[in-house]
Amino acid sequence: MEEEIGRITHYFSKINVGVLELSKGKLQVGDTIHIKGHTTDFYQKVDSMQVEHQPVDTAKPGEPVGLEVENPVRENDLVFKVTEE
């Protein structure tokens, strides 16, 4: 099952980091996410996250979260949290 948790607001191509604006729920290291957009569609496990350049294990809504991504992402790509049901 997938739940939309936010969208990508920025992408830093040199370091492969996408900025996720978390709109609901919480995201933790170890969670699996699905990033989907116009030309983007892939799944990945969250290995590390940063909030204001500090490593965090959990992110809450309203926080811009830096995520290392395996593939390029684009602004406004949707981010879904994948849960097993």
NULUM-184685 format. One record per atom (N, C-alpha, C): z, x, y; chain; residue number from 1; atom name. Coordinates in pm, whole numbers. Example, Ala and Ser with C-alpha at 12.3 -4.5 7.8 and 13.67 -1.06 7.14 Angstrom:
# residues 2
c3->780 | c1->1319 | c2->-569 | unit->A | pos->1 | site->N
c3->780 | c1->1230 | c2->-450 | unit->A | pos->1 | site->CA
c3->780 | c1->1320 | c2->-330 | unit->A | pos->1 | site->C
c3->708 | c1->1285 | c2->-225 | unit->A | pos->2 | site->N
c3->714 | c1->1367 | c2->-106 | unit->A | pos->2 | site->CA
c3->787 | c1->1290 | c2->3 | unit->A | pos->2 | site->C
# end
This chain:
# residues 85
c3->0 | c1->85 | c2->-118 | unit->A | pos->1 | site->N
c3->0 | c1->0 | c2->0 | unit->A | pos->1 | site->CA
c3->0 | c1->89 | c2->125 | unit->A | pos->1 | site->C
c3->-64 | c1->42 | c2->229 | unit->A | pos->2 | site->N
c3->-71 | c1->121 | c2->353 | unit->A | pos->2 | site->CA
c3->-24 | c1->38 | c2->472 | unit->A | pos->2 | site->C
c3->49 | c1->103 | c2->561 | unit->A | pos->3 | site->N
c3->96 | c1->38 | c2->683 | unit->A | pos->3 | site->CA
c3->55 | c1->124 | c2->802 | unit->A | pos->3 | site->C
c3->-7 | c1->59 | c2->901 | unit->A | pos->4 | site->N
c3->-45 | c1->133 | c2->1021 | unit->A | pos->4 | site->CA
c3->80 | c1->174 | c2->1097 | unit->A | pos->4 | site->C
c3->90 | c1->304 | c2->1128 | unit->A | pos->5 | site->N
c3->209 | c1->353 | c2->1198 | unit->A | pos->5 | site->CA
c3->178 | c1->411 | c2->1335 | unit->A | pos->5 | site->C
c3->50 | c1->431 | c2->1364 | unit->A | pos->6 | site->N
c3->17 | c1->486 | c2->1495 | unit->A | pos->6 | site->CA
c3->-127 | c1->531 | c2->1503 | unit->A | pos->6 | site->C
c3->-154 | c1->610 | c2->1609 | unit->A | pos->7 | site->N
c3->-290 | c1->660 | c2->1626 | unit->A | pos->7 | site->CA
c3->-287 | c1->801 | c2->1683 | unit->A | pos->7 | site->C
c3->-397 | c1->872 | c2->1661 | unit->A | pos->8 | site->N
c3->-411 | c1->1008 | c2->1710 | unit->A | pos->8 | site->CA
c3->-443 | c1->1003 | c2->1860 | unit->A | pos->8 | site->C
c3->-371 | c1->1080 | c2->1940 | unit->A | pos->9 | site->N
c3->-398 | c1->1083 | c2->2084 | unit->A | pos->9 | site->CA
c3->-462 | c1->1213 | c2->2129 | unit->A | pos->9 | site->C
c3->-453 | c1->1318 | c2->2046 | unit->A | pos->10 | site->N
c3->-512 | c1->1446 | c2->2084 | unit->A | pos->10 | site->CA
c3->-533 | c1->1531 | c2->1960 | unit->A | pos->10 | site->C
c3->-628 | c1->1624 | c2->1967 | unit->A | pos->11 | site->N
c3->-652 | c1->1714 | c2->1856 | unit->A | pos->11 | site->CA
c3->-675 | c1->1855 | c2->1909 | unit->A | pos->11 | site->C
c3->-600 | c1->1948 | c2->1854 | unit->A | pos->12 | site->N
c3->-613 | c1->2089 | c2->1892 | unit->A | pos->12 | site->CA
c3->-689 | c1->2159 | c2->1779 | unit->A | pos->12 | site->C
c3->-819 | c1->2179 | c2->1798 | unit->A | pos->13 | site->N
c3->-904 | c1->2230 | c2->1690 | unit->A | pos->13 | site->CA
c3->-870 | c1->2373 | c2->1650 | unit->A | pos->13 | site->C
c3->-826 | c1->2456 | c2->1744 | unit->A | pos->14 | site->N
c3->-799 | c1->2596 | c2->1711 | unit->A | pos->14 | site->CA
c3->-683 | c1->2611 | c2->1613 | unit->A | pos->14 | site->C
c3->-588 | c1->2518 | c2->1619 | unit->A | pos->15 | site->N
c3->-471 | c1->2528 | c2->1531 | unit->A | pos->15 | site->CA
c3->-463 | c1->2413 | c2->1431 | unit->A | pos->15 | site->C
c3->-567 | c1->2328 | c2->1427 | unit->A | pos->16 | site->N
c3->-573 | c1->2215 | c2->1333 | unit->A | pos->16 | site->CA
c3->-450 | c1->2125 | c2->1343 | unit->A | pos->16 | site->C
c3->-416 | c1->2088 | c2->1465 | unit->A | pos->17 | site->N
c3->-301 | c1->2000 | c2->1486 | unit->A | pos->17 | site->CA
c3->-346 | c1->1873 | c2->1557 | unit->A | pos->17 | site->C
c3->-308 | c1->1760 | c2->1501 | unit->A | pos->18 | site->N
c3->-332 | c1->1631 | c2->1565 | unit->A | pos->18 | site->CA
c3->-202 | c1->1579 | c2->1622 | unit->A | pos->18 | site->C
c3->-211 | c1->1513 | c2->1737 | unit->A | pos->19 | site->N
c3->-92 | c1->1451 | c2->1797 | unit->A | pos->19 | site->CA
c3->-94 | c1->1303 | c2->1763 | unit->A | pos->19 | site->C
c3->9 | c1->1259 | c2->1693 | unit->A | pos->20 | site->N
c3->22 | c1->1120 | c2->1650 | unit->A | pos->20 | site->CA
c3->119 | c1->1049 | c2->1744 | unit->A | pos->20 | site->C
c3->74 | c1->940 | c2->1804 | unit->A | pos->21 | site->N
c3->164 | c1->854 | c2->1883 | unit->A | pos->21 | site->CA
c3->216 | c1->750 | c2->1785 | unit->A | pos->21 | site->C
c3->340 | c1->768 | c2->1743 | unit->A | pos->22 | site->N
c3->401 | c1->681 | c2->1641 | unit->A | pos->22 | site->CA
c3->440 | c1->549 | c2->1706 | unit->A | pos->22 | site->C
c3->382 | c1->439 | c2->1657 | unit->A | pos->23 | site->N
c3->408 | c1->309 | c2->1720 | unit->A | pos->23 | site->CA
c3->509 | c1->224 | c2->1643 | unit->A | pos->23 | site->C
c3->522 | c1->247 | c2->1511 | unit->A | pos->24 | site->N
c3->623 | c1->172 | c2->1435 | unit->A | pos->24 | site->CA
c3->657 | c1->245 | c2->1307 | unit->A | pos->24 | site->C
c3->772 | c1->211 | c2->1254 | unit->A | pos->25 | site->N
c3->817 | c1->277 | c2->1133 | unit->A | pos->25 | site->CA
c3->865 | c1->417 | c2->1163 | unit->A | pos->25 | site->C
c3->889 | c1->493 | c2->1056 | unit->A | pos->26 | site->N
c3->925 | c1->632 | c2->1076 | unit->A | pos->26 | site->CA
c3->842 | c1->716 | c2->980 | unit->A | pos->26 | site->C
c3->826 | c1->840 | c2->1016 | unit->A | pos->27 | site->N
c3->745 | c1->931 | c2->935 | unit->A | pos->27 | site->CA
c3->833 | c1->1049 | c2->898 | unit->A | pos->27 | site->C
c3->827 | c1->1090 | c2->771 | unit->A | pos->28 | site->N
c3->909 | c1->1202 | c2->725 | unit->A | pos->28 | site->CA
c3->821 | c1->1307 | c2->658 | unit->A | pos->28 | site->C
c3->868 | c1->1431 | c2->662 | unit->A | pos->29 | site->N
c3->802 | c1->1537 | c2->587 | unit->A | pos->29 | site->CA
c3->801 | c1->1496 | c2->441 | unit->A | pos->29 | site->C
c3->687 | c1->1510 | c2->375 | unit->A | pos->30 | site->N
c3->674 | c1->1468 | c2->235 | unit->A | pos->30 | site->CA
c3->600 | c1->1337 | c2->219 | unit->A | pos->30 | site->C
c3->593 | c1->1257 | c2->328 | unit->A | pos->31 | site->N
c3->518 | c1->1131 | c2->322 | unit->A | pos->31 | site->CA
c3->368 | c1->1158 | c2->309 | unit->A | pos->31 | site->C
c3->298 | c1->1063 | c2->251 | unit->A | pos->32 | site->N
c3->152 | c1->1071 | c2->244 | unit->A | pos->32 | site->CA
c3->95 | c1->979 | c2->352 | unit->A | pos->32 | site->C
c3->-2 | c1->1031 | c2->427 | unit->A | pos->33 | site->N
c3->-66 | c1->950 | c2->532 | unit->A | pos->33 | site->CA
c3->-215 | c1->940 | c2->506 | unit->A | pos->33 | site->C
c3->-276 | c1->836 | c2->562 | unit->A | pos->34 | site->N
c3->-420 | c1->812 | c2->556 | unit->A | pos->34 | site->CA
c3->-467 | c1->807 | c2->701 | unit->A | pos->34 | site->C
c3->-555 | c1->899 | c2->738 | unit->A | pos->35 | site->N
c3->-609 | c1->902 | c2->874 | unit->A | pos->35 | site->CA
c3->-751 | c1->849 | c2->867 | unit->A | pos->35 | site->C
c3->-777 | c1->743 | c2->944 | unit->A | pos->36 | site->N
c3->-906 | c1->675 | c2->934 | unit->A | pos->36 | site->CA
c3->-960 | c1->647 | c2->1073 | unit->A | pos->36 | site->C
c3->-1086 | c1->678 | c2->1092 | unit->A | pos->37 | site->N
c3->-1150 | c1->652 | c2->1220 | unit->A | pos->37 | site->CA
c3->-1299 | c1->640 | c2->1202 | unit->A | pos->37 | site->C
c3->-1372 | c1->652 | c2->1312 | unit->A | pos->38 | site->N
c3->-1517 | c1->635 | c2->1312 | unit->A | pos->38 | site->CA
c3->-1584 | c1->731 | c2->1213 | unit->A | pos->38 | site->C
c3->-1544 | c1->857 | c2->1216 | unit->A | pos->39 | site->N
c3->-1602 | c1->957 | c2->1125 | unit->A | pos->39 | site->CA
c3->-1494 | c1->1025 | c2->1040 | unit->A | pos->39 | site->C
c3->-1372 | c1->976 | c2->1048 | unit->A | pos->40 | site->N
c3->-1259 | c1->1038 | c2->979 | unit->A | pos->40 | site->CA
c3->-1212 | c1->945 | c2->869 | unit->A | pos->40 | site->C
c3->-1182 | c1->999 | c2->753 | unit->A | pos->41 | site->N
c3->-1126 | c1->918 | c2->645 | unit->A | pos->41 | site->CA
c3->-1072 | c1->1010 | c2->537 | unit->A | pos->41 | site->C
c3->-943 | c1->1044 | c2->545 | unit->A | pos->42 | site->N
c3->-884 | c1->1130 | c2->443 | unit->A | pos->42 | site->CA
c3->-735 | c1->1104 | c2->431 | unit->A | pos->42 | site->C
c3->-684 | c1->1144 | c2->315 | unit->A | pos->43 | site->N
c3->-541 | c1->1134 | c2->285 | unit->A | pos->43 | site->CA
c3->-482 | c1->1274 | c2->285 | unit->A | pos->43 | site->C
c3->-357 | c1->1285 | c2->325 | unit->A | pos->44 | site->N
c3->-288 | c1->1413 | c2->313 | unit->A | pos->44 | site->CA
c3->-138 | c1->1391 | c2->312 | unit->A | pos->44 | site->C
c3->-68 | c1->1490 | c2->258 | unit->A | pos->45 | site->N
c3->78 | c1->1489 | c2->259 | unit->A | pos->45 | site->CA
c3->124 | c1->1557 | c2->388 | unit->A | pos->45 | site->C
c3->230 | c1->1506 | c2->448 | unit->A | pos->46 | site->N
c3->285 | c1->1566 | c2->569 | unit->A | pos->46 | site->CA
c3->371 | c1->1686 | c2->528 | unit->A | pos->46 | site->C
c3->322 | c1->1806 | c2->560 | unit->A | pos->47 | site->N
c3->396 | c1->1927 | c2->524 | unit->A | pos->47 | site->CA
c3->492 | c1->1971 | c2->633 | unit->A | pos->47 | site->C
c3->453 | c1->1948 | c2->760 | unit->A | pos->48 | site->N
c3->541 | c1->1984 | c2->871 | unit->A | pos->48 | site->CA
c3->505 | c1->1900 | c2->993 | unit->A | pos->48 | site->C
c3->606 | c1->1878 | c2->1077 | unit->A | pos->49 | site->N
c3->587 | c1->1801 | c2->1200 | unit->A | pos->49 | site->CA
c3->666 | c1->1868 | c2->1310 | unit->A | pos->49 | site->C
c3->620 | c1->1846 | c2->1433 | unit->A | pos->50 | site->N
c3->695 | c1->1895 | c2->1549 | unit->A | pos->50 | site->CA
c3->702 | c1->1785 | c2->1654 | unit->A | pos->50 | site->C
c3->815 | c1->1778 | c2->1721 | unit->A | pos->51 | site->N
c3->833 | c1->1692 | c2->1838 | unit->A | pos->51 | site->CA
c3->877 | c1->1785 | c2->1951 | unit->A | pos->51 | site->C
c3->798 | c1->1788 | c2->2058 | unit->A | pos->52 | site->N
c3->825 | c1->1878 | c2->2170 | unit->A | pos->52 | site->CA
c3->843 | c1->2023 | c2->2123 | unit->A | pos->52 | site->C
c3->752 | c1->2068 | c2->2038 | unit->A | pos->53 | site->N
c3->746 | c1->2206 | c2->1988 | unit->A | pos->53 | site->CA
c3->866 | c1->2246 | c2->1902 | unit->A | pos->53 | site->C
c3->945 | c1->2148 | c2->1857 | unit->A | pos->54 | site->N
c3->1058 | c1->2176 | c2->1768 | unit->A | pos->54 | site->CA
c3->1030 | c1->2113 | c2->1632 | unit->A | pos->54 | site->C
c3->1046 | c1->2189 | c2->1524 | unit->A | pos->55 | site->N
c3->1025 | c1->2132 | c2->1390 | unit->A | pos->55 | site->CA
c3->1123 | c1->2018 | c2->1364 | unit->A | pos->55 | site->C
c3->1073 | c1->1910 | c2->1307 | unit->A | pos->56 | site->N
c3->1158 | c1->1796 | c2->1272 | unit->A | pos->56 | site->CA
c3->1122 | c1->1750 | c2->1131 | unit->A | pos->56 | site->C
c3->1217 | c1->1682 | c2->1066 | unit->A | pos->57 | site->N
c3->1193 | c1->1626 | c2->933 | unit->A | pos->57 | site->CA
c3->1156 | c1->1478 | c2->941 | unit->A | pos->57 | site->C
c3->1200 | c1->1412 | c2->1050 | unit->A | pos->58 | site->N
c3->1175 | c1->1269 | c2->1066 | unit->A | pos->58 | site->CA
c3->1133 | c1->1242 | c2->1210 | unit->A | pos->58 | site->C
c3->1034 | c1->1154 | c2->1226 | unit->A | pos->59 | site->N
c3->991 | c1->1114 | c2->1361 | unit->A | pos->59 | site->CA
c3->1007 | c1->963 | c2->1374 | unit->A | pos->59 | site->C
c3->1045 | c1->920 | c2->1495 | unit->A | pos->60 | site->N
c3->1068 | c1->778 | c2->1522 | unit->A | pos->60 | site->CA
c3->962 | c1->725 | c2->1618 | unit->A | pos->60 | site->C
c3->945 | c1->592 | c2->1625 | unit->A | pos->61 | site->N
c3->846 | c1->534 | c2->1716 | unit->A | pos->61 | site->CA
c3->868 | c1->578 | c2->1860 | unit->A | pos->61 | site->C
c3->758 | c1->596 | c2->1932 | unit->A | pos->62 | site->N
c3->765 | c1->636 | c2->2071 | unit->A | pos->62 | site->CA
c3->757 | c1->786 | c2->2091 | unit->A | pos->62 | site->C
c3->770 | c1->860 | c2->1982 | unit->A | pos->63 | site->N
c3->765 | c1->1005 | c2->1992 | unit->A | pos->63 | site->CA
c3->623 | c1->1055 | c2->1962 | unit->A | pos->63 | site->C
c3->568 | c1->1141 | c2->2049 | unit->A | pos->64 | site->N
c3->442 | c1->1206 | c2->2011 | unit->A | pos->64 | site->CA
c3->473 | c1->1317 | c2->1911 | unit->A | pos->64 | site->C
c3->408 | c1->1312 | c2->1796 | unit->A | pos->65 | site->N
c3->438 | c1->1402 | c2->1685 | unit->A | pos->65 | site->CA
c3->319 | c1->1493 | c2->1659 | unit->A | pos->65 | site->C
c3->342 | c1->1622 | c2->1657 | unit->A | pos->66 | site->N
c3->237 | c1->1717 | c2->1622 | unit->A | pos->66 | site->CA
c3->233 | c1->1733 | c2->1471 | unit->A | pos->66 | site->C
c3->114 | c1->1709 | c2->1412 | unit->A | pos->67 | site->N
c3->96 | c1->1721 | c2->1267 | unit->A | pos->67 | site->CA
c3->-13 | c1->1821 | c2->1236 | unit->A | pos->67 | site->C
c3->13 | c1->1911 | c2->1144 | unit->A | pos->68 | site->N
c3->-94 | c1->1997 | c2->1097 | unit->A | pos->68 | site->CA
c3->-184 | c1->1912 | c2->1007 | unit->A | pos->68 | site->C
c3->-314 | c1->1911 | c2->1036 | unit->A | pos->69 | site->N
c3->-407 | c1->1826 | c2->960 | unit->A | pos->69 | site->CA
c3->-504 | c1->1913 | c2->882 | unit->A | pos->69 | site->C
c3->-546 | c1->1860 | c2->767 | unit->A | pos->70 | site->N
c3->-634 | c1->1936 | c2->678 | unit->A | pos->70 | site->CA
c3->-780 | c1->1928 | c2->723 | unit->A | pos->70 | site->C
c3->-814 | c1->1822 | c2->797 | unit->A | pos->71 | site->N
c3->-950 | c1->1802 | c2->845 | unit->A | pos->71 | site->CA
c3->-945 | c1->1767 | c2->994 | unit->A | pos->71 | site->C
c3->-1056 | c1->1787 | c2->1066 | unit->A | pos->72 | site->N
c3->-1055 | c1->1749 | c2->1208 | unit->A | pos->72 | site->CA
c3->-1030 | c1->1598 | c2->1224 | unit->A | pos->72 | site->C
c3->-957 | c1->1564 | c2->1329 | unit->A | pos->73 | site->N
c3->-932 | c1->1423 | c2->1362 | unit->A | pos->73 | site->CA
c3->-980 | c1->1399 | c2->1503 | unit->A | pos->73 | site->C
c3->-991 | c1->1272 | c2->1540 | unit->A | pos->74 | site->N
c3->-1038 | c1->1238 | c2->1674 | unit->A | pos->74 | site->CA
c3->-940 | c1->1145 | c2->1743 | unit->A | pos->74 | site->C
c3->-947 | c1->1143 | c2->1875 | unit->A | pos->75 | site->N
c3->-865 | c1->1049 | c2->1950 | unit->A | pos->75 | site->CA
c3->-891 | c1->908 | c2->1900 | unit->A | pos->75 | site->C
c3->-785 | c1->829 | c2->1891 | unit->A | pos->76 | site->N
c3->-789 | c1->688 | c2->1849 | unit->A | pos->76 | site->CA
c3->-810 | c1->667 | c2->1700 | unit->A | pos->76 | site->C
c3->-815 | c1->776 | c2->1620 | unit->A | pos->77 | site->N
c3->-812 | c1->757 | c2->1475 | unit->A | pos->77 | site->CA
c3->-680 | c1->689 | c2->1441 | unit->A | pos->77 | site->C
c3->-685 | c1->594 | c2->1349 | unit->A | pos->78 | site->N
c3->-563 | c1->523 | c2->1307 | unit->A | pos->78 | site->CA
c3->-493 | c1->603 | c2->1197 | unit->A | pos->78 | site->C
c3->-361 | c1->597 | c2->1200 | unit->A | pos->79 | site->N
c3->-282 | c1->667 | c2->1098 | unit->A | pos->79 | site->CA
c3->-201 | c1->563 | c2->1022 | unit->A | pos->79 | site->C
c3->-214 | c1->568 | c2->889 | unit->A | pos->80 | site->N
c3->-144 | c1->475 | c2->801 | unit->A | pos->80 | site->CA
c3->-48 | c1->554 | c2->714 | unit->A | pos->80 | site->C
c3->68 | c1->497 | c2->690 | unit->A | pos->81 | site->N
c3->163 | c1->558 | c2->595 | unit->A | pos->81 | site->CA
c3->136 | c1->493 | c2->460 | unit->A | pos->81 | site->C
c3->121 | c1->575 | c2->358 | unit->A | pos->82 | site->N
c3->91 | c1->526 | c2->224 | unit->A | pos->82 | site->CA
c3->222 | c1->513 | c2->147 | unit->A | pos->82 | site->C
c3->247 | c1->392 | c2->96 | unit->A | pos->83 | site->N
c3->369 | c1->370 | c2->19 | unit->A | pos->83 | site->CA
c3->330 | c1->318 | c2->-118 | unit->A | pos->83 | site->C
c3->406 | c1->356 | c2->-217 | unit->A | pos->84 | site->N
c3->379 | c1->307 | c2->-353 | unit->A | pos->84 | site->CA
c3->457 | c1->179 | c2->-374 | unit->A | pos->84 | site->C
c3->386 | c1->79 | c2->-418 | unit->A | pos->85 | site->N
c3->450 | c1->-52 | c2->-443 | unit->A | pos->85 | site->CA
c3->426 | c1->-92 | c2->-586 | unit->A | pos->85 | site->C
# end
